[in-house]
Amino acid sequence: MNKLQGFYELKHVGIPSVPWKIFTGNEILDPNMLWTIRVAVEFGEDINLPRAVGVTAEEAQLIGQQYLKEYRERGLVIYYPYFIALKSGIIEVKEKQVVIEAVRGDLWNLTSKGCRDVTIIYDINPPRSRFFGKPDFLKEHEVQELHRYAARVRVKYKDYIFDRNSIMLEWSYAVNSDIKKRPIGESYLVFYELRMLSS
């Protein structure tokens, strides 16, 4: 499952995801915000496709037009508001466990740098939670919210998961950004990846 397919799945399952739209070249983007614009394909591998993250509306328009010219026959161009990640992590939904890992800031701190502030392992039956790292890094309502969406994924993909596979989700608690990359507004939970992992 590639990035765009994951976006579709998140929307289908009813999980809060990146508010992406297809770029046609006729959009009028808010100049008071920063934007992310990227090439996506509906099927197949999407590794190393071009993207521009945290660019101005004018830059996004120009880059989007260039992407349309180069990739119109092979894929889509999508865009969404740039956001600043306050806390990020992964959730792996397994047959008998849910594993939540979280890190301060961007997910790259976890996936590329190997940093981790907390790992929570939740055993399904009998129910038991184990915390490794900073147990108060995630607030209680955040842990409950992440578990709620993990439970939704478990129901939706139960046949796949119970065949000894798992579903991986990537998420952030994020805030929107002004043109100077300063946080604005309230924080919110956003998911931006859903992948099926085979055992």
Buried (B, 14 or more C-beta within 10 A) or exposed (E): BBBBBBBBBBBEBEBBBBEBEEBEEEBEBEEEBBBBBBBBBEEEEBEEBEBBEBBBBEBBBBBBEBBBEEBEEEBBBBBBBBBBBBBBBBBBBBBEBBBBBBBBBBBEBBBEEEEBBBBBBBEEEEEEEEBEEEEEBBEEEBBEBBBEBBEBBBEBBEEBBEEEBBBBBBBBBBBBBEEEEEBEEEBEBBBBBBBBEEE
